[in-house]
Amino acid sequence: MPFGEYPYTIDDKGRVVMPPPFREFVEDGMILTRGMEGCLYVFPLASWKRVEEQLEGLPLTDAESRAFVRFFYSGANKARLDNQSRVSIPQTLRTFADLDGDVIVAGAPGRLELWNPGRWDSAIGAVQASPPKPDLLANFVA
């Protein structure tokens, strides 16, 4: 699983270098899509297949399910690292995540996240200000 956070910069063509610890995770290709809290999610292709299966399992008759699938799936873009270990981020996703210049590349279970640094600081600060309830962490540390 990828972990850690790394500050990088998006170049004028919308490309960001993938941090060395994450390159093997996405070496076979990846899917970039809209994430929660205004970040982008980056799934390796193998993980994306499991995500698709879960999305396909959501009830078509439920409006909230349709809305989430629309939000998540319509933003998806397939990508590969180039010869310089960069990934190109489509303009629509850069706009959604407010990525222009600096970016935080962060690891998460089964995915990577790309964050605007201000949004990243706010998200981390919110967890510090209001940590998860103890019952959510009951089995976290044994």
C-alpha positions as CSV (number, residue, x, y, z in Angstrom):
1,M,0.0,0.0,0.0
2,P,1.3,3.5,-0.8
3,F,1.8,5.8,2.1
4,G,3.4,9.2,2.8
5,E,2.9,12.6,1.4
6,Y,5.1,14.4,-1.1
7,P,5.0,18.0,-2.4
8,Y,5.4,18.4,-6.1
9,T,4.7,20.9,-8.8
10,I,2.4,20.6,-11.9
11,D,4.2,21.9,-15.0
12,D,2.6,24.2,-17.5
13,K,1.3,21.2,-19.5
14,G,-0.6,19.7,-16.6
15,R,2.0,17.0,-15.7
16,V,3.2,16.0,-12.3
17,V,6.1,13.8,-11.4
18,M,5.0,10.6,-9.6
19,P,7.0,10.3,-6.3
20,P,9.5,7.4,-6.5
21,P,7.8,5.4,-3.7
22,F,4.5,5.4,-5.7
23,R,5.9,4.6,-9.2
24,E,5.7,0.8,-8.9
25,F,2.1,1.1,-7.6
26,V,1.0,2.7,-10.9
27,E,3.5,1.3,-13.3
28,D,0.9,-0.7,-15.2
29,G,-1.3,2.3,-15.7
30,M,-3.8,4.2,-13.6
31,I,-7.2,5.8,-13.5
32,L,-7.5,9.4,-12.3
33,T,-10.9,10.6,-11.2
34,R,-12.7,13.0,-8.9
35,G,-12.3,12.3,-5.2
36,M,-14.0,13.3,-2.0
37,E,-13.2,16.7,-0.3
38,G,-12.1,18.2,-3.6
39,C,-9.0,16.0,-4.3
40,L,-8.3,13.6,-7.1
41,Y,-8.1,9.8,-6.7
42,V,-5.5,7.8,-8.6
43,F,-6.2,4.0,-8.8
44,P,-3.9,1.5,-10.3
45,L,-5.7,-0.4,-13.1
46,A,-6.2,-3.6,-11.0
47,S,-7.8,-1.7,-8.2
48,W,-10.0,0.3,-10.6
49,K,-11.6,-3.0,-11.8
50,R,-12.8,-3.6,-8.3
51,V,-14.1,-0.1,-8.0
52,E,-16.0,-0.6,-11.3
53,E,-17.6,-3.8,-9.9
54,Q,-18.8,-1.9,-6.8
55,L,-20.2,0.9,-8.9
56,E,-22.0,-1.5,-11.2
57,G,-23.5,-3.1,-8.1
58,L,-25.2,0.2,-7.0
59,P,-29.0,0.2,-7.6
60,L,-29.9,2.0,-10.8
61,T,-33.2,2.9,-9.3
62,D,-31.6,4.9,-6.4
63,A,-31.1,8.6,-7.3
64,E,-28.2,9.1,-4.8
65,S,-26.4,6.1,-6.3
66,R,-26.9,7.4,-9.8
67,A,-25.6,10.8,-8.8
68,F,-22.5,9.3,-7.1
69,V,-21.7,7.1,-10.1
70,R,-22.1,10.1,-12.4
71,F,-19.8,12.2,-10.3
72,F,-17.1,9.5,-9.9
73,Y,-17.2,7.6,-13.2
74,S,-17.7,10.5,-15.6
75,G,-14.5,12.1,-14.4
76,A,-12.4,9.0,-14.9
77,N,-9.4,9.2,-17.2
78,K,-6.9,6.5,-18.0
79,A,-3.2,7.5,-17.8
80,R,0.3,6.1,-17.8
81,L,3.6,7.4,-16.5
82,D,5.7,8.9,-19.3
83,N,9.5,8.3,-19.6
84,Q,10.2,10.9,-17.0
85,S,7.7,9.4,-14.5
86,R,5.2,12.1,-15.0
87,V,1.4,11.7,-15.3
88,S,-0.7,14.1,-17.3
89,I,-3.7,15.4,-15.5
90,P,-6.6,16.5,-17.7
91,Q,-7.7,20.1,-17.4
92,T,-11.2,19.2,-16.2
93,L,-9.7,17.3,-13.2
94,R,-7.1,20.0,-12.5
95,T,-10.0,22.5,-12.4
96,F,-12.1,20.3,-10.1
97,A,-9.3,19.9,-7.6
98,D,-7.9,23.4,-8.0
99,L,-4.5,22.1,-9.0
100,D,-2.3,24.8,-10.5
101,G,1.3,24.9,-9.4
102,D,2.0,23.1,-6.2
103,V,0.3,19.7,-5.5
104,I,0.5,17.2,-2.6
105,V,0.7,13.6,-3.8
106,A,-0.5,11.4,-0.8
107,G,-0.8,7.7,-0.3
108,A,-4.0,6.0,0.9
109,P,-5.1,2.4,1.1
110,G,-5.6,1.2,-2.5
111,R,-5.2,4.6,-4.1
112,L,-3.2,7.8,-4.3
113,E,-4.7,11.3,-3.8
114,L,-3.7,14.5,-5.5
115,W,-4.4,17.6,-3.4
116,N,-4.3,21.4,-3.7
117,P,-1.9,22.2,-0.7
118,G,-4.5,24.6,0.9
119,R,-7.2,22.0,0.7
120,W,-4.8,19.3,2.1
121,D,-3.9,21.5,5.1
122,S,-7.6,22.1,5.7
123,A,-8.5,18.4,5.5
124,I,-5.6,17.4,7.8
125,G,-6.5,20.3,10.2
126,A,-10.1,19.2,10.4
127,V,-9.1,15.7,11.5
128,Q,-6.8,17.2,14.1
129,A,-9.5,19.5,15.4
130,S,-12.1,16.7,15.5
131,P,-10.5,13.3,15.6
132,P,-12.5,10.2,14.6
133,K,-14.8,8.8,17.3
134,P,-13.2,6.1,19.5
135,D,-15.6,3.4,18.2
136,L,-14.3,4.0,14.6
137,L,-10.7,3.3,15.9
138,A,-11.6,0.4,18.3
139,N,-9.8,-2.2,16.1
140,F,-7.2,0.2,14.7
141,V,-4.5,-0.6,17.2
142,A,-4.5,-4.0,18.7
